Amino acid sequence: MNTSTDVLVIGAGPTGLAVAVSLAQQGFDVTVADDQAEGDNTSRAAAVHARTLEVLEPLGVTATMTARGIHSPRFTIRDRDRVLVPVDFRRLPTAYPYTLMISQADTERILLARLEALGGRVARPYRLVGLEQDGEGVTAAFDDGSQVRARYLVGADGMHSTVREQAGIGFTGGTYAESFSLADVRLRGGVPADEVELFFSPEGLVVVAPLPGGAFRIVATVDQAPDKPDVAFVQRLLDLRGPAKEPVVIEEVVWGSRFRVHHRVADSYRAGRVVLAGDAAHVHSPAGGQGMNAGLQDAAALGEALGEALRTGAEGPLDGYAARRRPAAEQVVRFAGRLTGLATVGRRWRPLRNVLLRMLAVLPVFRKRLAWRLSGLVYR
């Protein structure tokens, strides 16, 4: 790993890779370090929205991503078979009037290939153990005894960010009571192959979304999710919460996991020459599929801001990045929280919720605002 660099990025997920691609394209020396021996090949996040595809265009990866993913022009909120809110993206003023369903593993591979084409690489495995900064830069120390000196350091190392902790930045918020179960499955019946569906239920929410290759992503709130959900567990989730007239039959669980979700935003996005992005700066419910999108939009904005700061020596661009992206993260956290709250409302209030949502859904302005919010175009 280089002993000195313009920018050191900690974390080689989508956010960190996108920051690195942006800087490499601008001609800066950028070093990416990650504590994993190899990239994570599980799918995790799967939805890429219109605004994210727009901001990734200058990085030269959008065309490859859209060619590999499923174009889903509709998002539907349901209570079993009853449609509560249909959201159609096809009339949005964008070149990408849909949600792109593509696994996070593929998104990372595409970004990494682009970085390598620009002459960059990811140094693995290097675990950050300390950092010190002064008026000229940051010195990062790693667990193997090595050090890297950088003009700026980006923390894109996830919710449990060592960078954020070392920089002394608080992470204010809380944790949802429920755990979340995630599974990529093969199924038949009940759900369309080009539409993302969010099912509301007194037992909790469940999202069913198509993935390339004929698989489907299932995400559900569960009091105590199993470490590795099996066919019987996922089948029960869909039997209780999914479509009733044409039940879904789970044939295989390709991969599964569990996680607990926090709703937090970093108290500051910047401490001197250390800057945060992605899950290191904000985490929230997966309802609405906003997580990776917010991180990639951070990355595009931060890459531009760092480039300008490196060229001019001015701190203003980084202050501007924080001033724009932190309020956007707060909006995303609130929006995802509201969706989660609506989805998990108790049985007593379920009829009232359904009536109110169906009344709102007949209003074109409501459907339009929801489409703009989900697609991320509201953050233009």
Summary of the structure (lengths in Angstrom):
residues: 380
radius of gyration: 20.8
end to end distance: 36.6
largest distance: 64.9
contacts: 1377
relative contact order: 0.18
helix: 38%
strand: 30%
